[in-house]
Amino acid sequence: MENDFIMSIPIDLYEKLERKFGREEAFEIAKMIEDFFKLMERRADEIALQKKVELRSELVNELATKAELNAVKTELKADIENLRTELKSDIEKVRAELMGEIDNVRTGLKGEIENLRTELKGIRAEFRSEIENVRLEFRGEIAKIRTELQSQIDKLNMKLNFLIILVIIVLTLMNPVVAELIKKWAGLR
């Protein structure tokens, strides 16, 4: 029996027990210590197994089942679809508001453009009127200057005719040959 027993206690401890109590009693004490260790090991294994079972039970209770995950997935899909619908609705509202604003701006711009056109037509009419007035003034001035120039040309023409006649008279009186020539031209001979 003694040979079949393999001790798991340290040799130092066994030797101390043997010196203090003797070989037989040291062997029995060592066997008791060994049995105690085995008992404690089994007890520890049992406690560990029990803790594993408890932990597993808790984990199973805490972990979601496939059905629960599918239910959550379905809920999330429904929520996403609801959000998608709400977002589409909100986008359509914003689009409608923006289109309304764009139409308002467009209408306002059309009105302003029409006002500017009307204003430009008025300015154009004023300029045409002014241009026509200036044209009439220039025509009047030109006619006046033309009349004055014609009057001066007529005066100069008269003076020139007078001078020509005077030169002819002077030449005739001064030169008998010229008098003969004039007679020939005039056909007085």
N, CA and C atoms as an extended XYZ file, in Angstrom:
567
Properties=species:S:1:pos:R:3:atomname:S:1:resname:S:1:resid:I:1 pbc="F F F"
N         0.822       -1.177        0.000 N   MET     1
C         0.000        0.000        0.000 CA  MET     1
C         0.863        1.237        0.000 C   MET     1
N         1.920        1.129        0.712 N   GLU     2
C         2.825        2.260        0.805 CA  GLU     2
C         3.482        2.528       -0.530 C   GLU     2
N         3.767        1.499       -1.276 N   ASN     3
C         4.452        1.658       -2.567 CA  ASN     3
C         3.501        2.170       -3.642 C   ASN     3
N         2.233        1.811       -3.513 N   ASP     4
C         1.254        2.259       -4.511 CA  ASP     4
C         0.976        3.750       -4.386 C   ASP     4
N         1.234        4.307       -3.269 N   PHE     5
C         0.906        5.707       -3.004 CA  PHE     5
C         2.011        6.607       -3.550 C   PHE     5
N         1.636        7.485       -4.420 N   ILE     6
C         2.586        8.470       -4.949 CA  ILE     6
C         2.194        9.790       -4.326 C   ILE     6
N         3.143       10.344       -3.647 N   MET     7
C         2.826       11.553       -2.918 CA  MET     7
C         2.886       12.768       -3.830 C   MET     7
N         1.942       13.680       -3.522 N   SER     8
C         1.944       14.930       -4.260 CA  SER     8
C         2.324       16.068       -3.334 C   SER     8
N         2.688       15.717       -2.065 N   ILE     9
C         3.141       16.773       -1.158 CA  ILE     9
C         4.654       16.880       -1.294 C   ILE     9
N         5.193       18.014       -1.001 N   PRO    10
C         6.643       18.180       -1.138 CA  PRO    10
C         7.399       17.230       -0.216 C   PRO    10
N         8.539       16.762       -0.647 N   ILE    11
C         9.377       15.808        0.091 CA  ILE    11
C         9.850       16.426        1.402 C   ILE    11
N        10.147       17.709        1.398 N   ASP    12
C        10.600       18.398        2.622 CA  ASP    12
C         9.557       18.257        3.727 C   ASP    12
N         8.287       18.457        3.332 N   LEU    13
C         7.215       18.373        4.313 CA  LEU    13
C         7.102       16.934        4.852 C   LEU    13
N         7.181       15.956        3.964 N   TYR    14
C         7.090       14.559        4.364 CA  TYR    14
C         8.227       14.197        5.316 C   TYR    14
N         9.435       14.653        4.996 N   GLU    15
C        10.585       14.343        5.863 CA  GLU    15
C        10.405       14.951        7.242 C   GLU    15
N         9.879       16.142        7.323 N   LYS    16
C         9.632       16.791        8.613 CA  LYS    16
C         8.584       15.999        9.411 C   LYS    16
N         7.542       15.574        8.710 N   LEU    17
C         6.486       14.793        9.372 CA  LEU    17
C         7.072       13.462        9.890 C   LEU    17
N         7.913       12.855        9.082 N   GLU    18
C         8.506       11.573        9.446 CA  GLU    18
C         9.403       11.742       10.687 C   GLU    18
N        10.170       12.785       10.766 N   ARG    19
C        11.036       13.007       11.922 CA  ARG    19
C        10.205       13.282       13.167 C   ARG    19
N         9.119       13.997       12.992 N   LYS    20
C         8.325       14.407       14.142 CA  LYS    20
C         7.415       13.274       14.621 C   LYS    20
N         6.740       12.577       13.686 N   PHE    21
C         5.745       11.583       14.078 CA  PHE    21
C         6.173       10.145       13.808 C   PHE    21
N         7.169        9.948       13.049 N   GLY    22
C         7.596        8.596       12.680 CA  GLY    22
C         7.059        8.265       11.308 C   GLY    22
N         7.564        7.127       10.813 N   ARG    23
C         7.294        6.786        9.428 CA  ARG    23
C         5.823        6.458        9.220 C   ARG    23
N         5.234        5.629       10.018 N   GLU    24
C         3.844        5.209        9.842 CA  GLU    24
C         2.894        6.382        9.948 C   GLU    24
N         3.062        7.142       10.965 N   GLU    25
C         2.154        8.284       11.158 CA  GLU    25
C         2.392        9.351       10.105 C   GLU    25
N         3.613        9.569        9.708 N   ALA    26
C         3.909       10.562        8.659 CA  ALA    26
C         3.235       10.141        7.375 C   ALA    26
N         3.270        8.790        7.108 N   PHE    27
C         2.643        8.273        5.905 CA  PHE    27
C         1.133        8.520        5.968 C   PHE    27
N         0.526        8.277        7.097 N   GLU    28
C        -0.913        8.477        7.253 CA  GLU    28
C        -1.268        9.960        7.154 C   GLU    28
N        -0.465       10.810        7.761 N   ILE    29
C        -0.725       12.257        7.677 CA  ILE    29
C        -0.586       12.720        6.224 C   ILE    29
N         0.446       12.222        5.540 N   ALA    30
C         0.663       12.587        4.135 CA  ALA    30
C        -0.523       12.114        3.304 C   ALA    30
N        -1.012       10.865        3.624 N   LYS    31
C        -2.158       10.345        2.885 CA  LYS    31
C        -3.377       11.226        3.149 C   LYS    31
N        -3.560       11.632        4.390 N   MET    32
C        -4.698       12.498        4.729 CA  MET    32
C        -4.579       13.844        4.004 C   MET    32
N        -3.386       14.384        3.982 N   ILE    33
C        -3.178       15.661        3.259 CA  ILE    33
C        -3.486       15.456        1.780 C   ILE    33
N        -2.995       14.314        1.263 N   GLU    34
C        -3.223       13.997       -0.151 CA  GLU    34
C        -4.719       13.864       -0.421 C   GLU    34
N        -5.432       13.148        0.441 N   ASP    35
C        -6.872       12.980        0.274 CA  ASP    35
C        -7.587       14.329        0.374 C   ASP    35
N        -7.090       15.135        1.309 N   PHE    36
C        -7.680       16.473        1.471 CA  PHE    36
C        -7.514       17.293        0.184 C   PHE    36
N        -6.285       17.227       -0.387 N   PHE    37
C        -6.039       17.952       -1.642 CA  PHE    37
C        -6.941       17.442       -2.766 C   PHE    37
N        -7.093       16.088       -2.832 N   LYS    38
C        -7.947       15.518       -3.878 CA  LYS    38
C        -9.398       15.959       -3.681 C   LYS    38
N        -9.815       15.924       -2.402 N   LEU    39
C       -11.177       16.358       -2.087 CA  LEU    39
C       -11.370       17.816       -2.485 C   LEU    39
N       -10.392       18.639       -2.141 N   MET    40
C       -10.468       20.074       -2.477 CA  MET    40
C       -10.469       20.274       -4.000 C   MET    40
N        -9.682       19.423       -4.692 N   GLU    41
C        -9.621       19.531       -6.159 CA  GLU    41
C       -10.966       19.163       -6.764 C   GLU    41
N       -11.564       18.060       -6.239 N   ARG    42
C       -12.887       17.652       -6.746 CA  ARG    42
C       -13.919       18.740       -6.436 C   ARG    42
N       -13.834       19.246       -5.225 N   ARG    43
C       -14.772       20.316       -4.819 CA  ARG    43
C       -14.583       21.531       -5.717 C   ARG    43
N       -13.367       21.879       -6.003 N   ALA    44
C       -13.074       23.021       -6.886 CA  ALA    44
C       -13.617       22.739       -8.279 C   ALA    44
N       -13.435       21.478       -8.771 N   ASP    45
C       -13.971       21.110      -10.093 CA  ASP    45
C       -15.491       21.221      -10.098 C   ASP    45
N       -16.113       20.756       -9.007 N   GLU    46
C       -17.567       20.844       -8.920 CA  GLU    46
C       -18.033       22.301       -8.913 C   GLU    46
N       -17.335       23.116       -8.111 N   ILE    47
C       -17.693       24.544       -8.039 CA  ILE    47
C       -17.483       25.199       -9.399 C   ILE    47
N       -16.358       24.856      -10.065 N   ALA    48
C       -16.075       25.428      -11.390 CA  ALA    48
C       -17.157       25.013      -12.382 C   ALA    48
N       -17.548       23.723      -12.326 N   LEU    49
C       -18.588       23.234      -13.220 CA  LEU    49
C       -19.908       23.934      -12.934 C   LEU    49
N       -20.200       24.088      -11.661 N   GLN    50
C       -21.434       24.768      -11.277 CA  GLN    50
C       -21.409       26.217      -11.768 C   GLN    50
N       -20.272       26.875      -11.606 N   LYS    51
C       -20.140       28.271      -12.060 CA  LYS    51
C       -20.263       28.350      -13.582 C   LYS    51
N       -19.696       27.337      -14.273 N   LYS    52
C       -19.812       27.301      -15.736 CA  LYS    52
C       -21.278       27.189      -16.147 C   LYS    52
N       -21.991       26.276      -15.456 N   VAL    53
C       -23.405       26.073      -15.781 CA  VAL    53
C       -24.185       27.367      -15.505 C   VAL    53
N       -23.918       27.991      -14.360 N   GLU    54
C       -24.609       29.237      -14.011 CA  GLU    54
C       -24.279       30.344      -15.029 C   GLU    54
N       -22.994       30.422      -15.362 N   LEU    55
C       -22.555       31.443      -16.309 CA  LEU    55
C       -23.187       31.216      -17.677 C   LEU    55
N       -23.213       29.925      -18.061 N   ARG    56
C       -23.813       29.597      -19.362 CA  ARG    56
C       -25.295       29.954      -19.364 C   ARG    56
N       -25.955       29.644      -18.267 N   SER    57
C       -27.377       29.954      -18.145 CA  SER    57
C       -27.594       31.468      -18.229 C   SER    57
N       -26.767       32.199      -17.514 N   GLU    58
C       -26.872       33.666      -17.559 CA  GLU    58
C       -26.599       34.195      -18.960 C   GLU    58
N       -25.553       33.634      -19.605 N   LEU    59
C       -25.223       34.082      -20.963 CA  LEU    59
C       -26.357       33.782      -21.934 C   LEU    59
N       -26.942       32.571      -21.796 N   VAL    60
C       -28.048       32.205      -22.677 CA  VAL    60
C       -29.208       33.168      -22.452 C   VAL    60
N       -29.451       33.496      -21.172 N   ASN    61
C       -30.529       34.443      -20.871 CA  ASN    61
C       -30.206       35.833      -21.426 C   ASN    61
N       -28.950       36.204      -21.386 N   GLU    62
C       -28.537       37.528      -21.848 CA  GLU    62
C       -28.426       37.602      -23.365 C   GLU    62
N       -28.000       36.528      -24.000 N   LEU    63
C       -27.836       36.539      -25.441 CA  LEU    63
C       -29.184       36.504      -26.133 C   LEU    63
N       -29.249       37.209      -27.282 N   ALA    64
C       -30.501       37.251      -28.026 CA  ALA    64
C       -30.633       35.988      -28.858 C   ALA    64
N       -31.855       35.534      -28.956 N   THR    65
C       -32.095       34.364      -29.789 CA  THR    65
C       -32.252       34.816      -31.232 C   THR    65
N       -32.219       33.867      -32.143 N   LYS    66
C       -32.361       34.161      -33.567 CA  LYS    66
C       -33.716       34.818      -33.829 C   LYS    66
N       -34.741       34.331      -33.167 N   ALA    67
C       -36.084       34.892      -33.343 CA  ALA    67
C       -36.114       36.345      -32.880 C   ALA    67
N       -35.453       36.598      -31.719 N   GLU    68
C       -35.404       37.970      -31.214 CA  GLU    68
C       -34.649       38.868      -32.180 C   GLU    68
N       -33.541       38.344      -32.716 N   LEU    69
C       -32.775       39.125      -33.689 CA  LEU    69
C       -33.602       39.412      -34.935 C   LEU    69
N       -34.335       38.423      -35.411 N   ASN    70
C       -35.188       38.625      -36.583 CA  ASN    70
C       -36.279       39.652      -36.296 C   ASN    70
N       -36.835       39.596      -35.061 N   ALA    71
C       -37.868       40.570      -34.688 CA  ALA    71
C       -37.284       41.981      -34.692 C   ALA    71
N       -36.074       42.115      -34.099 N   VAL    72
C       -35.415       43.422      -34.072 CA  VAL    72
C       -35.107       43.878      -35.499 C   VAL    72
N       -34.657       42.934      -36.328 N   LYS    73
C       -34.342       43.245      -37.733 CA  LYS    73
C       -35.592       43.749      -38.451 C   LYS    73
N       -36.714       43.067      -38.228 N   THR    74
C       -37.980       43.477      -38.851 CA  THR    74
C       -38.382       44.872      -38.379 C   THR    74
N       -38.243       45.109      -37.068 N   GLU    75
C       -38.566       46.429      -36.516 CA  GLU    75
C       -37.686       47.510      -37.136 C   GLU    75
N       -36.390       47.200      -37.225 N   LEU    76
C       -35.461       48.174      -37.807 CA  LEU    76
C       -35.804       48.457      -39.261 C   LEU    76
N       -36.151       47.409      -40.021 N   LYS    77
C       -36.541       47.619      -41.423 CA  LYS    77
C       -37.767       48.511      -41.501 C   LYS    77
N       -38.746       48.245      -40.615 N   ALA    78
C       -39.966       49.070      -40.604 CA  ALA    78
C       -39.623       50.513      -40.258 C   ALA    78
N       -38.755       50.696      -39.241 N   ASP    79
C       -38.337       52.050      -38.855 CA  ASP    79
C       -37.624       52.748      -40.008 C   ASP    79
N       -36.745       52.012      -40.684 N   ILE    80
C       -36.013       52.586      -41.828 CA  ILE    80
C       -36.992       52.981      -42.927 C   ILE    80
N       -37.958       52.126      -43.193 N   GLU    81
C       -38.950       52.425      -44.242 CA  GLU    81
C       -39.781       53.646      -43.859 C   GLU    81
N       -40.156       53.730      -42.549 N   ASN    82
C       -40.893       54.909      -42.078 CA  ASN    82
C       -40.061       56.170      -42.244 C   ASN    82
N       -38.794       56.085      -41.848 N   LEU    83
C       -37.899       57.243      -42.005 CA  LEU    83
C       -37.762       57.621      -43.470 C   LEU    83
N       -37.626       56.603      -44.326 N   ARG    84
C       -37.493       56.856      -45.766 CA  ARG    84
C       -38.738       57.593      -46.280 C   ARG    84
N       -39.916       57.118      -45.855 N   THR    85
C       -41.173       57.751      -46.272 CA  THR    85
C       -41.243       59.189      -45.759 C   THR    85
N       -40.886       59.380      -44.477 N   GLU    86
C       -40.900       60.732      -43.903 CA  GLU    86
C       -39.931       61.649      -44.634 C   GLU    86
N       -38.721       61.131      -44.927 N   LEU    87
C       -37.728       61.936      -45.633 CA  LEU    87
C       -38.213       62.308      -47.031 C   LEU    87
N       -38.822       61.333      -47.722 N   LYS    88
C       -39.357       61.630      -49.054 CA  LYS    88
C       -40.415       62.729      -48.959 C   LYS    88
N       -41.284       62.596      -47.950 N   SER    89
C       -42.333       63.595      -47.752 CA  SER    89
C       -41.716       64.964      -47.467 C   SER    89
N       -40.716       64.990      -46.565 N   ASP    90
C       -40.045       66.250      -46.234 CA  ASP    90
C       -39.348       66.837      -47.456 C   ASP    90
N       -38.709       65.979      -48.239 N   ILE    91
C       -38.022       66.450      -49.451 CA  ILE    91
C       -39.033       67.048      -50.416 C   ILE    91
N       -40.182       66.384      -50.565 N   GLU    92
C       -41.217       66.905      -51.468 CA  GLU    92
C       -41.742       68.251      -50.967 C   GLU    92
N       -41.908       68.378      -49.635 N   LYS    93
C       -42.369       69.658      -49.074 CA  LYS    93
C       -41.345       70.756      -49.363 C   LYS    93
N       -40.074       70.448      -49.104 N   VAL    94
C       -39.015       71.435      -49.349 CA  VAL    94
C       -38.959       71.782      -50.836 C   VAL    94
N       -39.085       70.755      -51.688 N   ARG    95
C       -39.065       70.988      -53.140 CA  ARG    95
C       -40.220       71.913      -53.535 C   ARG    95
N       -41.415       71.641      -52.983 N   ALA    96
C       -42.582       72.470      -53.295 CA  ALA    96
C       -42.367       73.906      -52.816 C   ALA    96
N       -41.822       74.047      -51.595 N   GLU    97
C       -41.541       75.391      -51.073 CA  GLU    97
C       -40.543       76.118      -51.953 C   GLU    97
N       -39.475       75.409      -52.339 N   LEU    98
C       -38.452       76.031      -53.193 CA  LEU    98
C       -39.033       76.411      -54.551 C   LEU    98
N       -39.873       75.536      -55.112 N   MET    99
C       -40.486       75.856      -56.400 CA  MET    99
C       -41.386       77.087      -56.254 C   MET    99
N       -42.111       77.166      -55.134 N   GLY   100
C       -42.940       78.352      -54.870 CA  GLY   100
C       -42.084       79.605      -54.785 C   GLY   100
N       -40.974       79.495      -54.059 N   GLU   101
C       -40.059       80.641      -53.932 CA  GLU   101
C       -39.494       81.019      -55.296 C   GLU   101
N       -39.115       79.997      -56.069 N   ILE   102
C       -38.565       80.265      -57.406 CA  ILE   102
C       -39.616       80.959      -58.267 C   ILE   102
N       -40.871       80.472      -58.188 N   ASP   103
C       -41.940       81.108      -58.959 CA  ASP   103
C       -42.156       82.556      -58.515 C   ASP   103
N       -42.102       82.774      -57.181 N   ASN   104
C       -42.247       84.141      -56.666 CA  ASN   104
C       -41.123       85.040      -57.183 C   ASN   104
N       -39.911       84.523      -57.122 N   VAL   105
C       -38.764       85.299      -57.604 CA  VAL   105
C       -38.911       85.554      -59.103 C   VAL   105
N       -39.303       84.504      -59.825 N   ARG   106
C       -39.480       84.628      -61.281 CA  ARG   106
C       -40.535       85.690      -61.593 C   ARG   106
N       -41.674       85.635      -60.858 N   THR   107
C       -42.739       86.611      -61.067 CA  THR   107
C       -42.238       88.016      -60.734 C   THR   107
N       -41.537       88.131      -59.613 N   GLY   108
C       -40.980       89.438      -59.225 CA  GLY   108
C       -40.015       89.963      -60.275 C   GLY   108
N       -39.170       89.075      -60.785 N   LEU   109
C       -38.207       89.490      -61.809 CA  LEU   109
C       -38.926       89.900      -63.094 C   LEU   109
N       -39.962       89.139      -63.447 N   LYS   110
C       -40.716       89.502      -64.648 CA  LYS   110
C       -41.308       90.898      -64.490 C   LYS   110
N       -41.876       91.156      -63.311 N   GLY   111
C       -42.449       92.479      -63.043 CA  GLY   111
C       -41.389       93.562      -63.136 C   GLY   111
N       -40.239       93.302      -62.521 N   GLU   112
C       -39.164       94.295      -62.558 CA  GLU   112
C       -38.646       94.491      -63.973 C   GLU   112
N       -38.526       93.396      -64.716 N   ILE   113
C       -38.073       93.502      -66.110 CA  ILE   113
C       -39.086       94.304      -66.918 C   ILE   113
N       -40.373       94.042      -66.677 N   GLU   114
C       -41.413       94.782      -67.398 CA  GLU   114
C       -41.357       96.260      -67.031 C   GLU   114
N       -41.140       96.558      -65.746 N   ASN   115
C       -40.991       97.956      -65.321 CA  ASN   115
C       -39.796       98.601      -66.008 C   ASN   115
N       -38.686       97.864      -66.061 N   LEU   116
C       -37.491       98.401      -66.727 CA  LEU   116
C       -37.748       98.629      -68.211 C   LEU   116
N       -38.472       97.699      -68.841 N   ARG   117
C       -38.799       97.878      -70.263 CA  ARG   117
C       -39.640       99.133      -70.463 C   ARG   117
N       -40.646       99.274      -69.601 N   THR   118
C       -41.506      100.456      -69.700 CA  THR   118
C       -40.682      101.728      -69.494 C   THR   118
N       -39.812      101.675      -68.489 N   GLU   119
C       -38.966      102.831      -68.199 CA  GLU   119
C       -38.037      103.131      -69.378 C   GLU   119
N       -37.465      102.061      -69.961 N   LEU   120
C       -36.583      102.249      -71.118 CA  LEU   120
C       -37.352      102.813      -72.317 C   LEU   120
N       -38.591      102.349      -72.503 N   LYS   121
C       -39.399      102.889      -73.595 CA  LYS   121
C       -39.636      104.380      -73.385 C   LYS   121
N       -39.914      104.749      -72.122 N   GLY   122
C       -40.111      106.165      -71.804 CA  GLY   122
C       -38.848      106.966      -72.082 C   GLY   122
N       -37.709      106.415      -71.631 N   ILE   123
C       -36.425      107.102      -71.862 CA  ILE   123
C       -36.140      107.191      -73.351 C   ILE   123
N       -36.429      106.095      -74.084 N   ARG   124
C       -36.210      106.077      -75.531 CA  ARG   124
C       -37.077      107.157      -76.194 C   ARG   124
N       -38.343      107.250      -75.765 N   ALA   125
C       -39.235      108.269      -76.325 CA  ALA   125
C       -38.702      109.664      -76.014 C   ALA   125
N       -38.210      109.872      -74.765 N   GLU   126
C       -37.630      111.177      -74.404 CA  GLU   126
C       -36.436      111.494      -75.289 C   GLU   126
N       -35.548      110.489      -75.469 N   PHE   127
C       -34.366      110.719      -76.307 CA  PHE   127
C       -34.769      111.020      -77.755 C   PHE   127
N       -35.765      110.269      -78.253 N   ARG   128
C       -36.220      110.526      -79.624 CA  ARG   128
C       -36.769      111.937      -79.741 C   ARG   128
N       -37.535      112.330      -78.723 N   SER   129
C       -38.082      113.687      -78.708 CA  SER   129
C       -36.956      114.722      -78.678 C   SER   129
N       -35.973      114.475      -77.811 N   GLU   130
C       -34.833      115.393      -77.711 CA  GLU   130
C       -34.063      115.440      -79.031 C   GLU   130
N       -33.839      114.235      -79.609 N   ILE   131
C       -33.113      114.173      -80.883 CA  ILE   131
C       -33.884      114.924      -81.963 C   ILE   131
N       -35.199      114.732      -81.967 N   GLU   132
C       -36.026      115.432      -82.972 CA  GLU   132
C       -35.957      116.936      -82.752 C   GLU   132
N       -35.989      117.365      -81.481 N   ASN   133
C       -35.873      118.807      -81.186 CA  ASN   133
C       -34.535      119.347      -81.660 C   ASN   133
N       -33.457      118.576      -81.362 N   VAL   134
C       -32.121      119.013      -81.785 CA  VAL   134
C       -32.059      119.053      -83.311 C   VAL   134
N       -32.644      118.034      -83.964 N   ARG   135
C       -32.671      117.989      -85.431 CA  ARG   135
C       -33.388      119.227      -86.004 C   ARG   135
N       -34.552      119.523      -85.400 N   LEU   136
C       -35.309      120.690      -85.873 CA  LEU   136
C       -34.511      121.978      -85.653 C   LEU   136
N       -33.856      122.056      -84.474 N   GLU   137
C       -33.033      123.243      -84.203 CA  GLU   137
C       -31.912      123.358      -85.226 C   GLU   137
N       -31.232      122.215      -85.485 N   PHE   138
C       -30.144      122.249      -86.465 CA  PHE   138
C       -30.660      122.615      -87.861 C   PHE   138
N       -31.816      122.046      -88.231 N   ARG   139
C       -32.388      122.373      -89.541 CA  ARG   139
C       -32.722      123.863      -89.621 C   ARG   139
N       -33.261      124.350      -88.501 N   GLY   140
C       -33.569      125.795      -88.459 CA  GLY   140
C       -32.306      126.624      -88.591 C   GLY   140
N       -31.292      126.226      -87.822 N   GLU   141
C       -30.016      126.961      -87.881 CA  GLU   141
C       -29.406      126.873      -89.272 C   GLU   141
N       -29.459      125.644      -89.846 N   ILE   142
C       -28.891      125.451      -91.192 CA  ILE   142
C       -29.669      126.302      -92.204 C   ILE   142
N       -31.000      126.301      -92.090 N   ALA   143
C       -31.817      127.104      -93.016 CA  ALA   143
C       -31.491      128.583      -92.851 C   ALA   143
N       -31.324      128.997      -91.596 N   LYS   144
C       -31.005      130.397      -91.305 CA  LYS   144
C       -29.650      130.750      -91.898 C   LYS   144
N       -28.658      129.843      -91.654 N   ILE   145
C       -27.305      130.093      -92.198 CA  ILE   145
C       -27.354      130.056      -93.721 C   ILE   145
N       -28.129      129.139      -94.288 N   ARG   146
C       -28.261      129.031      -95.754 CA  ARG   146
C       -28.843      130.340      -96.322 C   ARG   146
N       -29.873      130.822      -95.613 N   THR   147
C       -30.498      132.078      -96.057 CA  THR   147
C       -29.496      133.217      -95.986 C   THR   147
N       -28.772      133.254      -94.848 N   GLU   148
C       -27.763      134.314      -94.704 CA  GLU   148
C       -26.689      134.193      -95.775 C   GLU   148
N       -26.221      132.963      -96.000 N   LEU   149
C       -25.184      132.745      -97.016 CA  LEU   149
C       -25.710      133.098      -98.417 C   LEU   149
N       -26.958      132.679      -98.686 N   GLN   150
C       -27.538      132.989      -99.988 CA  GLN   150
C       -27.639      134.500     -100.170 C   GLN   150
N       -28.029      135.164      -99.085 N   SER   151
C       -28.123      136.628      -99.136 CA  SER   151
C       -26.754      137.225      -99.403 C   SER   151
N       -25.749      136.715      -98.722 N   GLN   152
C       -24.390      137.238      -98.925 CA  GLN   152
C       -23.881      136.880     -100.324 C   GLN   152
N       -24.214      135.645     -100.780 N   ILE   153
C       -23.799      135.246     -102.136 CA  ILE   153
C       -24.473      136.169     -103.158 C   ILE   153
N       -25.767      136.430     -102.937 N   ASP   154
C       -26.480      137.323     -103.860 CA  ASP   154
C       -25.845      138.712     -103.864 C   ASP   154
N       -25.492      139.209     -102.678 N   LYS   155
C       -24.838      140.522     -102.582 CA  LYS   155
C       -23.496      140.493     -103.309 C   LYS   155
N       -22.739      139.383     -103.048 N   LEU   156
C       -21.432      139.266     -103.702 CA  LEU   156
C       -21.603      139.149     -105.216 C   LEU   156
N       -22.613      138.405     -105.605 N   ASN   157
C       -22.888      138.232     -107.027 CA  ASN   157
C       -23.212      139.582     -107.672 C   ASN   157
N       -24.020      140.351     -106.958 N   MET   158
C       -24.373      141.670     -107.450 CA  MET   158
C       -23.137      142.552     -107.534 C   MET   158
N       -22.325      142.502     -106.504 N   LYS   159
C       -21.093      143.303     -106.494 CA  LYS   159
C       -20.178      142.872     -107.629 C   LYS   159
N       -20.081      141.520     -107.802 N   LEU   160
C       -19.226      141.009     -108.870 CA  LEU   160
C       -19.745      141.455     -110.239 C   LEU   160
N       -21.047      141.379     -110.433 N   ASN   161
C       -21.632      141.861     -111.693 CA  ASN   161
C       -21.356      143.354     -111.876 C   ASN   161
N       -21.527      144.049     -110.787 N   PHE   162
C       -21.258      145.494     -110.842 CA  PHE   162
C       -19.806      145.753     -111.210 C   PHE   162
N       -18.906      144.982     -110.588 N   LEU   163
C       -17.479      145.153     -110.874 CA  LEU   163
C       -17.170      144.776     -112.324 C   LEU   163
N       -17.792      143.704     -112.791 N   ILE   164
C       -17.553      143.298     -114.182 CA  ILE   164
C       -18.014      144.413     -115.127 C   ILE   164
N       -19.193      144.923     -114.854 N   ILE   165
C       -19.706      146.015     -115.705 CA  ILE   165
C       -18.797      147.215     -115.604 C   ILE   165
N       -18.376      147.482     -114.403 N   LEU   166
C       -17.480      148.629     -114.192 CA  LEU   166
C       -16.166      148.409     -114.923 C   LEU   166
N       -15.629      147.194     -114.859 N   VAL   167
C       -14.370      146.900     -115.550 CA  VAL   167
C       -14.588      147.037     -117.057 C   VAL   167
N       -15.719      146.549     -117.516 N   ILE   168
C       -15.999      146.647     -118.954 CA  ILE   168
C       -16.095      148.117     -119.370 C   ILE   168
N       -16.758      148.888     -118.569 N   ILE   169
C       -16.885      150.314     -118.888 CA  ILE   169
C       -15.526      150.969     -118.876 C   ILE   169
N       -14.763      150.657     -117.868 N   VAL   170
C       -13.436      151.275     -117.752 CA  VAL   170
C       -12.582      150.841     -118.930 C   VAL   170
N       -12.636      149.570     -119.261 N   LEU   171
C       -11.812      149.081     -120.363 CA  LEU   171
C       -12.287      149.703     -121.692 C   LEU   171
N       -13.574      149.865     -121.818 N   THR   172
C       -14.101      150.444     -123.045 CA  THR   172
C       -13.672      151.891     -123.173 C   THR   172
N       -13.806      152.557     -122.135 N   LEU   173
C       -13.433      153.948     -122.165 CA  LEU   173
C       -11.929      154.084     -122.345 C   LEU   173
N       -11.200      153.240     -121.861 N   MET   174
C        -9.763      153.356     -121.911 CA  MET   174
C        -9.201      152.738     -123.180 C   MET   174
N        -9.866      151.837     -123.784 N   ASN   175
C        -9.272      151.124     -124.903 CA  ASN   175
C       -10.297      151.024     -126.033 C   ASN   175
N        -9.934      151.590     -127.166 N   PRO   176
C       -10.862      151.544     -128.268 CA  PRO   176
C       -10.961      150.146     -128.867 C   PRO   176
N        -9.964      149.303     -128.758 N   VAL   177
C        -9.996      147.961     -129.326 CA  VAL   177
C       -11.014      147.138     -128.558 C   VAL   177
N       -11.067      147.296     -127.320 N   VAL   178
C       -11.986      146.553     -126.482 CA  VAL   178
C       -13.396      146.970     -126.854 C   VAL   178
N       -13.600      148.218     -127.097 N   ALA   179
C       -14.919      148.696     -127.476 CA  ALA   179
C       -15.351      148.016     -128.751 C   ALA   179
N       -14.433      147.809     -129.665 N   GLU   180
C       -14.729      147.126     -130.920 CA  GLU   180
C       -15.099      145.677     -130.638 C   GLU   180
N       -14.365      145.051     -129.800 N   LEU   181
C       -14.624      143.654     -129.438 CA  LEU   181
C       -16.002      143.503     -128.787 C   LEU   181
N       -16.334      144.389     -127.908 N   ILE   182
C       -17.630      144.339     -127.221 CA  ILE   182
C       -18.743      144.505     -128.233 C   ILE   182
N       -18.525      145.392     -129.160 N   LYS   183
C       -19.526      145.604     -130.188 CA  LYS   183
C       -19.734      144.320     -130.973 C   LYS   183
N       -18.648      143.607     -131.256 N   LYS   184
C       -18.737      142.355     -132.004 CA  LYS   184
C       -19.518      141.318     -131.166 C   LYS   184
N       -19.250      141.242     -129.962 N   TRP   185
C       -19.910      140.253     -129.114 CA  TRP   185
C       -21.379      140.583     -128.943 C   TRP   185
N       -21.644      141.738     -128.764 N   ALA   186
C       -23.011      142.148     -128.530 CA  ALA   186
C       -23.798      142.138     -129.838 C   ALA   186
N       -23.099      142.073     -130.934 N   GLY   187
C       -23.764      142.054     -132.231 CA  GLY   187
C       -24.282      143.390     -132.635 C   GLY   187
N       -23.586      144.455     -132.287 N   LEU   188
C       -24.017      145.793     -132.561 CA  LEU   188
C       -23.491      146.274     -133.939 C   LEU   188
N       -22.833      145.714     -134.578 N   ARG   189
C       -22.291      146.159     -135.837 CA  ARG   189
C       -23.105      145.886     -136.963 C   ARG   189
